[in-house]
C-alpha cells in the first residue's frame, strides 16, 4: 500500500465490527486481529454505535420521518 493511503470501510463492515465489540464475547485485541482493524478504531465505532442507538428508538425520529412523508 502506498504511503498516505488510508483504508476505507463501508458502513456494513463498521456496524458488524462495532456490534461484535458491544457483545463483549471477544476482547478488542481479538476483534482487531480478526478484522485487521486497529483496536482504537474499533473503540471509536463502538462508541459511535452506542451514541446513536437511543435515536433509533426515539419518538422524535418517527415524527421527523412522518413529516418527510407528508411533504
CHARMM-style PDB file with segment names, atoms N, HN, CA, C and O in Angstrom:
ATOM      1  N   UNK     1       0.841  -1.167   0.000  1.00  0.00      PROA
ATOM      2  CA  UNK     1       0.000   0.000   0.000  1.00  0.00      PROA
ATOM      3  C   UNK     1       0.891   1.236   0.000  1.00  0.00      PROA
ATOM      4  O   UNK     1       1.924   1.261   0.669  1.00  0.00      PROA
ATOM      5  N   UNK     2       0.494   2.253  -0.744  1.00  0.00      PROA
ATOM      6  HN  UNK     2      -0.346   2.232  -1.288  1.00  0.00      PROA
ATOM      7  CA  UNK     2       1.262   3.473  -0.841  1.00  0.00      PROA
ATOM      8  C   UNK     2       1.166   4.279   0.440  1.00  0.00      PROA
ATOM      9  O   UNK     2       0.164   4.227   1.153  1.00  0.00      PROA
ATOM     10  N   UNK     3       2.225   5.025   0.722  1.00  0.00      PROA
ATOM     11  HN  UNK     3       3.040   5.068   0.144  1.00  0.00      PROA
ATOM     12  CA  UNK     3       2.193   5.901   1.888  1.00  0.00      PROA
ATOM     13  C   UNK     3       1.133   6.966   1.692  1.00  0.00      PROA
ATOM     14  O   UNK     3       0.945   7.454   0.577  1.00  0.00      PROA
ATOM     15  N   UNK     4       0.454   7.325   2.733  1.00  0.00      PROA
ATOM     16  HN  UNK     4       0.607   6.928   3.638  1.00  0.00      PROA
ATOM     17  CA  UNK     4      -0.577   8.342   2.659  1.00  0.00      PROA
ATOM     18  C   UNK     4      -1.939   7.806   2.270  1.00  0.00      PROA
ATOM     19  O   UNK     4      -2.925   8.540   2.328  1.00  0.00      PROA
ATOM     20  N   UNK     5      -2.021   6.551   1.877  1.00  0.00      PROA
ATOM     21  HN  UNK     5      -1.220   5.954   1.830  1.00  0.00      PROA
ATOM     22  CA  UNK     5      -3.312   5.958   1.515  1.00  0.00      PROA
ATOM     23  C   UNK     5      -3.955   5.403   2.780  1.00  0.00      PROA
ATOM     24  O   UNK     5      -3.294   4.750   3.588  1.00  0.00      PROA
ATOM     25  N   UNK     6      -5.237   5.664   2.944  1.00  0.00      PROA
ATOM     26  HN  UNK     6      -5.774   6.194   2.288  1.00  0.00      PROA
ATOM     27  CA  UNK     6      -5.959   5.146   4.097  1.00  0.00      PROA
ATOM     28  C   UNK     6      -6.915   4.069   3.651  1.00  0.00      PROA
ATOM     29  O   UNK     6      -7.439   4.100   2.537  1.00  0.00      PROA
ATOM     30  N   UNK     7      -7.135   3.122   4.528  1.00  0.00      PROA
ATOM     31  HN  UNK     7      -6.710   3.097   5.433  1.00  0.00      PROA
ATOM     32  CA  UNK     7      -8.142   2.116   4.263  1.00  0.00      PROA
ATOM     33  C   UNK     7      -9.512   2.749   4.480  1.00  0.00      PROA
ATOM     34  O   UNK     7      -9.688   3.583   5.368  1.00  0.00      PROA
ATOM     35  N   UNK     8     -10.460   2.352   3.677  1.00  0.00      PROA
ATOM     36  HN  UNK     8     -10.318   1.674   2.956  1.00  0.00      PROA
ATOM     37  CA  UNK     8     -11.830   2.810   3.878  1.00  0.00      PROA
ATOM     38  C   UNK     8     -12.705   1.584   4.086  1.00  0.00      PROA
ATOM     39  O   UNK     8     -12.493   0.537   3.475  1.00  0.00      PROA
ATOM     40  N   UNK     9     -13.672   1.730   4.943  1.00  0.00      PROA
ATOM     41  HN  UNK     9     -13.844   2.581   5.440  1.00  0.00      PROA
ATOM     42  CA  UNK     9     -14.569   0.631   5.280  1.00  0.00      PROA
ATOM     43  C   UNK     9     -16.000   1.072   5.027  1.00  0.00      PROA
ATOM     44  O   UNK     9     -16.358   2.219   5.291  1.00  0.00      PROA
ATOM     45  N   UNK    10     -16.806   0.175   4.523  1.00  0.00      PROA
ATOM     46  HN  UNK    10     -16.516  -0.758   4.309  1.00  0.00      PROA
ATOM     47  CA  UNK    10     -18.207   0.525   4.299  1.00  0.00      PROA
ATOM     48  C   UNK    10     -18.977   0.441   5.618  1.00  0.00      PROA
ATOM     49  O   UNK    10     -18.504  -0.129   6.602  1.00  0.00      PROA
ATOM     50  N   UNK    11     -20.161   1.019   5.606  1.00  0.00      PROA
ATOM     51  HN  UNK    11     -20.544   1.482   4.807  1.00  0.00      PROA
ATOM     52  CA  UNK    11     -20.965   1.117   6.825  1.00  0.00      PROA
ATOM     53  C   UNK    11     -21.335  -0.255   7.377  1.00  0.00      PROA
ATOM     54  O   UNK    11     -21.372  -0.438   8.594  1.00  0.00      PROA
ATOM     55  N   UNK    12     -21.608  -1.210   6.511  1.00  0.00      PROA
ATOM     56  HN  UNK    12     -21.579  -1.060   5.523  1.00  0.00      PROA
ATOM     57  CA  UNK    12     -21.991  -2.550   6.971  1.00  0.00      PROA
ATOM     58  C   UNK    12     -20.845  -3.211   7.728  1.00  0.00      PROA
ATOM     59  O   UNK    12     -21.070  -3.874   8.740  1.00  0.00      PROA
ATOM     60  N   UNK    13     -19.631  -3.034   7.248  1.00  0.00      PROA
ATOM     61  HN  UNK    13     -19.448  -2.495   6.425  1.00  0.00      PROA
ATOM     62  CA  UNK    13     -18.465  -3.611   7.925  1.00  0.00      PROA
ATOM     63  C   UNK    13     -18.274  -2.962   9.290  1.00  0.00      PROA
ATOM     64  O   UNK    13     -18.036  -3.652  10.282  1.00  0.00      PROA
ATOM     65  N   UNK    14     -18.378  -1.639   9.340  1.00  0.00      PROA
ATOM     66  HN  UNK    14     -18.571  -1.079   8.534  1.00  0.00      PROA
ATOM     67  CA  UNK    14     -18.225  -0.928  10.602  1.00  0.00      PROA
ATOM     68  C   UNK    14     -19.273  -1.392  11.612  1.00  0.00      PROA
ATOM     69  O   UNK    14     -18.963  -1.621  12.781  1.00  0.00      PROA
ATOM     70  N   UNK    15     -20.503  -1.526  11.153  1.00  0.00      PROA
ATOM     71  HN  UNK    15     -20.755  -1.340  10.203  1.00  0.00      PROA
ATOM     72  CA  UNK    15     -21.586  -1.960  12.034  1.00  0.00      PROA
ATOM     73  C   UNK    15     -21.332  -3.368  12.554  1.00  0.00      PROA
ATOM     74  O   UNK    15     -21.554  -3.647  13.732  1.00  0.00      PROA
ATOM     75  N   UNK    16     -20.874  -4.239  11.695  1.00  0.00      PROA
ATOM     76  HN  UNK    16     -20.693  -4.012  10.738  1.00  0.00      PROA
ATOM     77  CA  UNK    16     -20.600  -5.623  12.078  1.00  0.00      PROA
ATOM     78  C   UNK    16     -19.519  -5.688  13.151  1.00  0.00      PROA
ATOM     79  O   UNK    16     -19.669  -6.392  14.149  1.00  0.00      PROA
ATOM     80  N   UNK    17     -18.436  -4.956  12.943  1.00  0.00      PROA
ATOM     81  HN  UNK    17     -18.314  -4.383  12.132  1.00  0.00      PROA
ATOM     82  CA  UNK    17     -17.324  -4.952  13.896  1.00  0.00      PROA
ATOM     83  C   UNK    17     -17.750  -4.290  15.207  1.00  0.00      PROA
ATOM     84  O   UNK    17     -17.444  -4.799  16.285  1.00  0.00      PROA
ATOM     85  N   UNK    18     -18.458  -3.153  15.121  1.00  0.00      PROA
ATOM     86  HN  UNK    18     -18.706  -2.739  14.245  1.00  0.00      PROA
ATOM     87  CA  UNK    18     -18.899  -2.449  16.325  1.00  0.00      PROA
ATOM     88  C   UNK    18     -19.870  -3.299  17.131  1.00  0.00      PROA
ATOM     89  O   UNK    18     -19.806  -3.317  18.360  1.00  0.00      PROA
ATOM     90  N   UNK    19     -20.760  -3.998  16.455  1.00  0.00      PROA
ATOM     91  HN  UNK    19     -20.812  -3.983  15.456  1.00  0.00      PROA
ATOM     92  CA  UNK    19     -21.720  -4.852  17.149  1.00  0.00      PROA
ATOM     93  C   UNK    19     -21.006  -5.991  17.873  1.00  0.00      PROA
ATOM     94  O   UNK    19     -21.376  -6.358  18.988  1.00  0.00      PROA
ATOM     95  N   UNK    20     -19.997  -6.535  17.237  1.00  0.00      PROA
ATOM     96  HN  UNK    20     -19.696  -6.236  16.331  1.00  0.00      PROA
ATOM     97  CA  UNK    20     -19.228  -7.595  17.897  1.00  0.00      PROA
ATOM     98  C   UNK    20     -18.512  -7.050  19.129  1.00  0.00      PROA
ATOM     99  O   UNK    20     -18.392  -7.745  20.138  1.00  0.00      PROA
ATOM    100  N   UNK    21     -18.040  -5.820  19.052  1.00  0.00      PROA
ATOM    101  HN  UNK    21     -18.137  -5.255  18.232  1.00  0.00      PROA
ATOM    102  CA  UNK    21     -17.378  -5.195  20.202  1.00  0.00      PROA
ATOM    103  C   UNK    21     -18.378  -4.959  21.334  1.00  0.00      PROA
ATOM    104  O   UNK    21     -18.037  -5.119  22.506  1.00  0.00      PROA
ATOM    105  N   UNK    22     -19.600  -4.581  20.992  1.00  0.00      PROA
ATOM    106  HN  UNK    22     -19.877  -4.450  20.040  1.00  0.00      PROA
ATOM    107  CA  UNK    22     -20.630  -4.334  22.004  1.00  0.00      PROA
ATOM    108  C   UNK    22     -21.014  -5.631  22.706  1.00  0.00      PROA
ATOM    109  O   UNK    22     -21.273  -5.639  23.909  1.00  0.00      PROA
ATOM    110  N   UNK    23     -21.049  -6.720  21.956  1.00  0.00      PROA
ATOM    111  HN  UNK    23     -20.838  -6.713  20.979  1.00  0.00      PROA
ATOM    112  CA  UNK    23     -21.422  -8.011  22.542  1.00  0.00      PROA
ATOM    113  C   UNK    23     -20.492  -8.392  23.687  1.00  0.00      PROA
ATOM    114  O   UNK    23     -20.939  -8.965  24.680  1.00  0.00      PROA
ATOM    115  N   UNK    24     -19.209  -8.083  23.563  1.00  0.00      PROA
ATOM    116  HN  UNK    24     -18.846  -7.617  22.756  1.00  0.00      PROA
ATOM    117  CA  UNK    24     -18.254  -8.363  24.626  1.00  0.00      PROA
ATOM    118  C   UNK    24     -17.805  -9.808  24.716  1.00  0.00      PROA
ATOM    119  O   UNK    24     -17.217 -10.204  25.723  1.00  0.00      PROA
ATOM    120  N   UNK    25     -18.063 -10.601  23.696  1.00  0.00      PROA
ATOM    121  HN  UNK    25     -18.541 -10.279  22.878  1.00  0.00      PROA
ATOM    122  CA  UNK    25     -17.657 -12.004  23.724  1.00  0.00      PROA
ATOM    123  C   UNK    25     -16.158 -12.171  23.472  1.00  0.00      PROA
ATOM    124  O   UNK    25     -15.557 -13.160  23.893  1.00  0.00      PROA
ATOM    125  N   UNK    26     -15.557 -11.192  22.780  1.00  0.00      PROA
ATOM    126  HN  UNK    26     -16.045 -10.389  22.438  1.00  0.00      PROA
ATOM    127  CA  UNK    26     -14.128 -11.212  22.490  1.00  0.00      PROA
ATOM    128  C   UNK    26     -13.515  -9.914  22.982  1.00  0.00      PROA
ATOM    129  O   UNK    26     -14.210  -8.912  23.155  1.00  0.00      PROA
ATOM    130  N   UNK    27     -12.216  -9.938  23.204  1.00  0.00      PROA
ATOM    131  HN  UNK    27     -11.652 -10.751  23.064  1.00  0.00      PROA
ATOM    132  CA  UNK    27     -11.514  -8.711  23.583  1.00  0.00      PROA
ATOM    133  C   UNK    27     -11.325  -7.842  22.351  1.00  0.00      PROA
ATOM    134  O   UNK    27     -11.444  -8.315  21.221  1.00  0.00      PROA
ATOM    135  N   UNK    28     -11.030  -6.572  22.577  1.00  0.00      PROA
ATOM    136  HN  UNK    28     -10.933  -6.188  23.495  1.00  0.00      PROA
ATOM    137  CA  UNK    28     -10.767  -5.658  21.462  1.00  0.00      PROA
ATOM    138  C   UNK    28      -9.595  -6.163  20.622  1.00  0.00      PROA
ATOM    139  O   UNK    28      -9.609  -6.063  19.395  1.00  0.00      PROA
ATOM    140  N   UNK    29      -8.598  -6.697  21.284  1.00  0.00      PROA
ATOM    141  HN  UNK    29      -8.586  -6.778  22.281  1.00  0.00      PROA
ATOM    142  CA  UNK    29      -7.426  -7.209  20.565  1.00  0.00      PROA
ATOM    143  C   UNK    29      -7.801  -8.378  19.653  1.00  0.00      PROA
ATOM    144  O   UNK    29      -7.298  -8.481  18.535  1.00  0.00      PROA
ATOM    145  N   UNK    30      -8.672  -9.247  20.124  1.00  0.00      PROA
ATOM    146  HN  UNK    30      -9.081  -9.164  21.033  1.00  0.00      PROA
ATOM    147  CA  UNK    30      -9.102 -10.386  19.307  1.00  0.00      PROA
ATOM    148  C   UNK    30      -9.907  -9.916  18.100  1.00  0.00      PROA
ATOM    149  O   UNK    30      -9.712 -10.403  16.986  1.00  0.00      PROA
ATOM    150  N   UNK    31     -10.806  -8.974  18.326  1.00  0.00      PROA
ATOM    151  HN  UNK    31     -10.964  -8.578  19.231  1.00  0.00      PROA
ATOM    152  CA  UNK    31     -11.614  -8.448  17.226  1.00  0.00      PROA
ATOM    153  C   UNK    31     -10.719  -7.737  16.219  1.00  0.00      PROA
ATOM    154  O   UNK    31     -10.876  -7.901  15.009  1.00  0.00      PROA
ATOM    155  N   UNK    32      -9.782  -6.948  16.730  1.00  0.00      PROA
ATOM    156  HN  UNK    32      -9.654  -6.815  17.713  1.00  0.00      PROA
ATOM    157  CA  UNK    32      -8.857  -6.229  15.852  1.00  0.00      PROA
ATOM    158  C   UNK    32      -8.051  -7.203  14.995  1.00  0.00      PROA
ATOM    159  O   UNK    32      -7.835  -6.964  13.807  1.00  0.00      PROA
ATOM    160  N   UNK    33      -7.618  -8.273  15.592  1.00  0.00      PROA
ATOM    161  HN  UNK    33      -7.793  -8.466  16.558  1.00  0.00      PROA
ATOM    162  CA  UNK    33      -6.858  -9.283  14.860  1.00  0.00      PROA
ATOM    163  C   UNK    33      -7.727  -9.980  13.820  1.00  0.00      PROA
ATOM    164  O   UNK    33      -7.279 -10.220  12.699  1.00  0.00      PROA
ATOM    165  N   UNK    34      -8.957 -10.304  14.180  1.00  0.00      PROA
ATOM    166  HN  UNK    34      -9.321 -10.108  15.091  1.00  0.00      PROA
ATOM    167  CA  UNK    34      -9.861 -10.996  13.261  1.00  0.00      PROA
ATOM    168  C   UNK    34     -10.175 -10.163  12.022  1.00  0.00      PROA
ATOM    169  O   UNK    34     -10.250 -10.698  10.916  1.00  0.00      PROA
ATOM    170  N   UNK    35     -10.361  -8.848  12.205  1.00  0.00      PROA
ATOM    171  HN  UNK    35     -10.300  -8.414  13.104  1.00  0.00      PROA
ATOM    172  CA  UNK    35     -10.796  -7.981  11.115  1.00  0.00      PROA
ATOM    173  C   UNK    35      -9.692  -7.080  10.561  1.00  0.00      PROA
ATOM    174  O   UNK    35      -9.943  -6.285   9.655  1.00  0.00      PROA
ATOM    175  N   UNK    36      -8.482  -7.195  11.091  1.00  0.00      PROA
ATOM    176  HN  UNK    36      -8.278  -7.841  11.826  1.00  0.00      PROA
ATOM    177  CA  UNK    36      -7.345  -6.374  10.648  1.00  0.00      PROA
ATOM    178  C   UNK    36      -7.646  -4.880  10.745  1.00  0.00      PROA
ATOM    179  O   UNK    36      -7.395  -4.115   9.815  1.00  0.00      PROA
ATOM    180  N   UNK    37      -8.191  -4.489  11.898  1.00  0.00      PROA
ATOM    181  HN  UNK    37      -8.395  -5.111  12.654  1.00  0.00      PROA
ATOM    182  CA  UNK    37      -8.507  -3.092  12.177  1.00  0.00      PROA
ATOM    183  C   UNK    37      -7.872  -2.746  13.519  1.00  0.00      PROA
ATOM    184  O   UNK    37      -7.855  -3.571  14.432  1.00  0.00      PROA
ATOM    185  N   UNK    38      -7.355  -1.533  13.638  1.00  0.00      PROA
ATOM    186  HN  UNK    38      -7.369  -0.863  12.897  1.00  0.00      PROA
ATOM    187  CA  UNK    38      -6.718  -1.114  14.882  1.00  0.00      PROA
ATOM    188  C   UNK    38      -7.749  -1.075  16.018  1.00  0.00      PROA
ATOM    189  O   UNK    38      -8.879  -0.636  15.803  1.00  0.00      PROA
ATOM    190  N   UNK    39      -7.377  -1.525  17.218  1.00  0.00      PROA
ATOM    191  HN  UNK    39      -6.460  -1.882  17.393  1.00  0.00      PROA
ATOM    192  CA  UNK    39      -8.314  -1.531  18.351  1.00  0.00      PROA
ATOM    193  C   UNK    39      -8.910  -0.155  18.658  1.00  0.00      PROA
ATOM    194  O   UNK    39     -10.076  -0.065  19.042  1.00  0.00      PROA
ATOM    195  N   UNK    40      -8.134   0.908  18.496  1.00  0.00      PROA
ATOM    196  HN  UNK    40      -7.187   0.835  18.184  1.00  0.00      PROA
ATOM    197  CA  UNK    40      -8.675   2.246  18.756  1.00  0.00      PROA
ATOM    198  C   UNK    40      -9.787   2.589  17.774  1.00  0.00      PROA
ATOM    199  O   UNK    40     -10.752   3.261  18.138  1.00  0.00      PROA
ATOM    200  N   UNK    41      -9.656   2.133  16.535  1.00  0.00      PROA
ATOM    201  HN  UNK    41      -8.872   1.588  16.239  1.00  0.00      PROA
ATOM    202  CA  UNK    41     -10.701   2.382  15.545  1.00  0.00      PROA
ATOM    203  C   UNK    41     -11.979   1.641  15.933  1.00  0.00      PROA
ATOM    204  O   UNK    41     -13.081   2.172  15.792  1.00  0.00      PROA
ATOM    205  N   UNK    42     -11.823   0.429  16.414  1.00  0.00      PROA
ATOM    206  HN  UNK    42     -10.928  -0.002  16.529  1.00  0.00      PROA
ATOM    207  CA  UNK    42     -12.985  -0.350  16.853  1.00  0.00      PROA
ATOM    208  C   UNK    42     -13.658   0.338  18.029  1.00  0.00      PROA
ATOM    209  O   UNK    42     -14.886   0.387  18.093  1.00  0.00      PROA
ATOM    210  N   UNK    43     -12.876   0.869  18.958  1.00  0.00      PROA
ATOM    211  HN  UNK    43     -11.878   0.829  18.906  1.00  0.00      PROA
ATOM    212  CA  UNK    43     -13.446   1.596  20.095  1.00  0.00      PROA
ATOM    213  C   UNK    43     -14.263   2.803  19.623  1.00  0.00      PROA
ATOM    214  O   UNK    43     -15.334   3.076  20.165  1.00  0.00      PROA
ATOM    215  N   UNK    44     -13.763   3.521  18.622  1.00  0.00      PROA
ATOM    216  HN  UNK    44     -12.893   3.299  18.182  1.00  0.00      PROA
ATOM    217  CA  UNK    44     -14.495   4.675  18.098  1.00  0.00      PROA
ATOM    218  C   UNK    44     -15.812   4.243  17.455  1.00  0.00      PROA
ATOM    219  O   UNK    44     -16.845   4.873  17.680  1.00  0.00      PROA
ATOM    220  N   UNK    45     -15.784   3.179  16.659  1.00  0.00      PROA
ATOM    221  HN  UNK    45     -14.945   2.667  16.476  1.00  0.00      PROA
ATOM    222  CA  UNK    45     -17.005   2.675  16.023  1.00  0.00      PROA
ATOM    223  C   UNK    45     -18.005   2.213  17.079  1.00  0.00      PROA
ATOM    224  O   UNK    45     -19.205   2.458  16.952  1.00  0.00      PROA
ATOM    225  N   UNK    46     -17.511   1.541  18.124  1.00  0.00      PROA
ATOM    226  HN  UNK    46     -16.536   1.341  18.227  1.00  0.00      PROA
ATOM    227  CA  UNK    46     -18.376   1.064  19.212  1.00  0.00      PROA
ATOM    228  C   UNK    46     -19.017   2.255  19.927  1.00  0.00      PROA
ATOM    229  O   UNK    46     -20.216   2.243  20.208  1.00  0.00      PROA
ATOM    230  N   UNK    47     -18.223   3.271  20.217  1.00  0.00      PROA
ATOM    231  HN  UNK    47     -17.250   3.280  19.989  1.00  0.00      PROA
ATOM    232  CA  UNK    47     -18.725   4.463  20.890  1.00  0.00      PROA
ATOM    233  C   UNK    47     -19.794   5.142  20.031  1.00  0.00      PROA
ATOM    234  O   UNK    47     -20.836   5.551  20.542  1.00  0.00      PROA
ATOM    235  N   UNK    48     -19.538   5.258  18.749  1.00  0.00      PROA
ATOM    236  HN  UNK    48     -18.691   4.925  18.334  1.00  0.00      PROA
ATOM    237  CA  UNK    48     -20.485   5.879  17.837  1.00  0.00      PROA
ATOM    238  C   UNK    48     -21.796   5.091  17.783  1.00  0.00      PROA
ATOM    239  O   UNK    48     -22.876   5.681  17.796  1.00  0.00      PROA
ATOM    240  N   UNK    49     -21.704   3.781  17.726  1.00  0.00      PROA
ATOM    241  HN  UNK    49     -20.826   3.301  17.716  1.00  0.00      PROA
ATOM    242  CA  UNK    49     -22.887   2.921  17.717  1.00  0.00      PROA
ATOM    243  C   UNK    49     -23.714   3.126  18.982  1.00  0.00      PROA
ATOM    244  O   UNK    49     -24.933   3.285  18.911  1.00  0.00      PROA
ATOM    245  N   UNK    50     -23.054   3.122  20.132  1.00  0.00      PROA
ATOM    246  HN  UNK    50     -22.064   2.993  20.189  1.00  0.00      PROA
ATOM    247  CA  UNK    50     -23.767   3.276  21.398  1.00  0.00      PROA
ATOM    248  C   UNK    50     -24.404   4.660  21.535  1.00  0.00      PROA
ATOM    249  O   UNK    50     -25.447   4.802  22.174  1.00  0.00      PROA
ATOM    250  N   UNK    51     -23.779   5.683  20.934  1.00  0.00      PROA
ATOM    251  HN  UNK    51     -22.933   5.568  20.415  1.00  0.00      PROA
ATOM    252  CA  UNK    51     -24.346   7.030  20.991  1.00  0.00      PROA
ATOM    253  C   UNK    51     -25.591   7.148  20.111  1.00  0.00      PROA
ATOM    254  O   UNK    51     -26.521   7.882  20.443  1.00  0.00      PROA
ATOM    255  N   UNK    52     -25.609   6.423  18.986  1.00  0.00      PROA
ATOM    256  HN  UNK    52     -24.853   5.826  18.716  1.00  0.00      PROA
ATOM    257  CA  UNK    52     -26.721   6.540  18.048  1.00  0.00      PROA
ATOM    258  C   UNK    52     -27.889   5.607  18.351  1.00  0.00      PROA
ATOM    259  O   UNK    52     -28.992   5.835  17.855  1.00  0.00      PROA
ATOM    260  N   UNK    53     -27.681   4.581  19.136  1.00  0.00      PROA
ATOM    261  HN  UNK    53     -26.785   4.396  19.539  1.00  0.00      PROA
ATOM    262  CA  UNK    53     -28.749   3.622  19.409  1.00  0.00      PROA
ATOM    263  C   UNK    53     -30.016   4.245  19.997  1.00  0.00      PROA
ATOM    264  O   UNK    53     -31.109   3.909  19.541  1.00  0.00      PROA
ATOM    265  N   UNK    54     -29.922   5.126  20.977  1.00  0.00      PROA
ATOM    266  HN  UNK    54     -29.034   5.399  21.347  1.00  0.00      PROA
ATOM    267  CA  UNK    54     -31.161   5.688  21.534  1.00  0.00      PROA
ATOM    268  C   UNK    54     -32.006   6.432  20.493  1.00  0.00      PROA
ATOM    269  O   UNK    54     -33.233   6.440  20.590  1.00  0.00      PROA
ATOM    270  N   UNK    55     -31.371   7.050  19.512  1.00  0.00      PROA
ATOM    271  HN  UNK    55     -30.374   7.043  19.433  1.00  0.00      PROA
ATOM    272  CA  UNK    55     -32.102   7.781  18.480  1.00  0.00      PROA
ATOM    273  C   UNK    55     -32.939   6.850  17.620  1.00  0.00      PROA
ATOM    274  O   UNK    55     -33.985   7.251  17.110  1.00  0.00      PROA
ATOM    275  N   UNK    56     -32.498   5.638  17.456  1.00  0.00      PROA
ATOM    276  HN  UNK    56     -31.648   5.312  17.871  1.00  0.00      PROA
ATOM    277  CA  UNK    56     -33.214   4.678  16.626  1.00  0.00      PROA
ATOM    278  C   UNK    56     -34.600   4.410  17.204  1.00  0.00      PROA
ATOM    279  O   UNK    56     -35.563   4.222  16.460  1.00  0.00      PROA
ATOM    280  N   UNK    57     -34.697   4.392  18.512  1.00  0.00      PROA
ATOM    281  HN  UNK    57     -33.915   4.545  19.116  1.00  0.00      PROA
ATOM    282  CA  UNK    57     -35.944   4.047  19.170  1.00  0.00      PROA
ATOM    283  C   UNK    57     -36.712   5.259  19.688  1.00  0.00      PROA
ATOM    284  O   UNK    57     -37.725   5.097  20.367  1.00  0.00      PROA
ATOM    285  N   UNK    58     -36.255   6.452  19.384  1.00  0.00      PROA
ATOM    286  HN  UNK    58     -35.431   6.583  18.831  1.00  0.00      PROA
ATOM    287  CA  UNK    58     -36.927   7.642  19.916  1.00  0.00      PROA
ATOM    288  C   UNK    58     -38.138   8.005  19.068  1.00  0.00      PROA
ATOM    289  O   UNK    58     -38.167   7.751  17.863  1.00  0.00      PROA
ATOM    290  N   UNK    59     -39.136   8.601  19.714  1.00  0.00      PROA
ATOM    291  HN  UNK    59     -39.112   8.807  20.693  1.00  0.00      PROA
ATOM    292  CA  UNK    59     -40.342   9.059  19.026  1.00  0.00      PROA
ATOM    293  C   UNK    59     -40.047  10.235  18.119  1.00  0.00      PROA
ATOM    294  O   UNK    59     -40.693  10.408  17.086  1.00  0.00      PROA
ATOM    295  N   UNK    60     -39.080  11.038  18.500  1.00  0.00      PROA
ATOM    296  HN  UNK    60     -38.555  10.898  19.339  1.00  0.00      PROA
ATOM    297  CA  UNK    60     -38.746  12.231  17.721  1.00  0.00      PROA
ATOM    298  C   UNK    60     -38.345  11.845  16.303  1.00  0.00      PROA
ATOM    299  O   UNK    60     -38.732  12.518  15.348  1.00  0.00      PROA
ATOM    300  N   UNK    61     -37.601  10.808  16.160  1.00  0.00      PROA
ATOM    301  HN  UNK    61     -37.286  10.262  16.936  1.00  0.00      PROA
ATOM    302  CA  UNK    61     -37.185  10.363  14.838  1.00  0.00      PROA
ATOM    303  C   UNK    61     -38.400   9.914  14.030  1.00  0.00      PROA
ATOM    304  O   UNK    61     -38.488  10.202  12.836  1.00  0.00      PROA
ATOM    305  N   UNK    62     -39.324   9.223  14.657  1.00  0.00      PROA
ATOM    306  HN  UNK    62     -39.252   8.989  15.627  1.00  0.00      PROA
ATOM    307  CA  UNK    62     -40.528   8.769  13.976  1.00  0.00      PROA
ATOM    308  C   UNK    62     -41.347   9.964  13.484  1.00  0.00      PROA
ATOM    309  O   UNK    62     -41.902   9.938  12.386  1.00  0.00      PROA
ATOM    310  N   UNK    63     -41.413  10.993  14.297  1.00  0.00      PROA
ATOM    311  HN  UNK    63     -40.963  11.014  15.189  1.00  0.00      PROA
ATOM    312  CA  UNK    63     -42.157  12.184  13.918  1.00  0.00      PROA
ATOM    313  C   UNK    63     -41.493  12.879  12.734  1.00  0.00      PROA
ATOM    314  O   UNK    63     -42.184  13.376  11.844  1.00  0.00      PROA
ATOM    315  N   UNK    64     -40.167  12.920  12.713  1.00  0.00      PROA
ATOM    316  HN  UNK    64     -39.606  12.517  13.436  1.00  0.00      PROA
ATOM    317  CA  UNK    64     -39.458  13.528  11.598  1.00  0.00      PROA
ATOM    318  C   UNK    64     -39.689  12.741  10.321  1.00  0.00      PROA
ATOM    319  O   UNK    64     -39.872  13.334   9.257  1.00  0.00      PROA
ATOM    320  N   UNK    65     -39.684  11.438  10.403  1.00  0.00      PROA
ATOM    321  HN  UNK    65     -39.536  10.957  11.267  1.00  0.00      PROA
ATOM    322  CA  UNK    65     -39.922  10.598   9.228  1.00  0.00      PROA
ATOM    323  C   UNK    65     -41.340  10.800   8.702  1.00  0.00      PROA
ATOM    324  O   UNK    65     -41.543  10.863   7.489  1.00  0.00      PROA
ATOM    325  N   UNK    66     -42.322  10.902   9.597  1.00  0.00      PROA
ATOM    326  HN  UNK    66     -42.157  10.851  10.582  1.00  0.00      PROA
ATOM    327  CA  UNK    66     -43.721  11.131   9.189  1.00  0.00      PROA
ATOM    328  C   UNK    66     -43.851  12.484   8.498  1.00  0.00      PROA
ATOM    329  O   UNK    66     -44.573  12.614   7.510  1.00  0.00      PROA
ATOM    330  N   UNK    67     -43.157  13.480   9.014  1.00  0.00      PROA
ATOM    331  HN  UNK    67     -42.570  13.373   9.817  1.00  0.00      PROA
ATOM    332  CA  UNK    67     -43.193  14.808   8.423  1.00  0.00      PROA
ATOM    333  C   UNK    67     -42.618  14.785   7.008  1.00  0.00      PROA
ATOM    334  O   UNK    67     -43.128  15.466   6.118  1.00  0.00      PROA
ATOM    335  N   UNK    68     -41.589  14.026   6.806  1.00  0.00      PROA
ATOM    336  HN  UNK    68     -41.175  13.473   7.529  1.00  0.00      PROA
ATOM    337  CA  UNK    68     -40.982  13.907   5.469  1.00  0.00      PROA
ATOM    338  C   UNK    68     -41.938  13.200   4.499  1.00  0.00      PROA
ATOM    339  O   UNK    68     -41.998  13.545   3.319  1.00  0.00      PROA
ATOM    340  N   UNK    69     -42.672  12.225   4.995  1.00  0.00      PROA
ATOM    341  HN  UNK    69     -42.624  11.944   5.954  1.00  0.00      PROA
ATOM    342  CA  UNK    69     -43.612  11.501   4.142  1.00  0.00      PROA
ATOM    343  C   UNK    69     -44.777  12.377   3.731  1.00  0.00      PROA
ATOM    344  O   UNK    69     -45.323  12.211   2.640  1.00  0.00      PROA
ATOM    345  N   UNK    70     -45.171  13.317   4.598  1.00  0.00      PROA
ATOM    346  HN  UNK    70     -44.728  13.452   5.484  1.00  0.00      PROA
ATOM    347  CA  UNK    70     -46.295  14.195   4.316  1.00  0.00      PROA
ATOM    348  C   UNK    70     -45.956  15.245   3.264  1.00  0.00      PROA
ATOM    349  O   UNK    70     -46.847  15.813   2.632  1.00  0.00      PROA
ATOM    350  N   UNK    71     -44.696  15.493   3.085  1.00  0.00      PROA
ATOM    351  HN  UNK    71     -43.972  15.032   3.598  1.00  0.00      PROA
ATOM    352  CA  UNK    71     -44.272  16.551   2.134  1.00  0.00      PROA
ATOM    353  C   UNK    71     -44.455  16.127   0.717  1.00  0.00      PROA
ATOM    354  OT1 UNK    71     -44.150  16.890  -0.200  1.00  0.00      PROA
TER     355      UNK     71
END
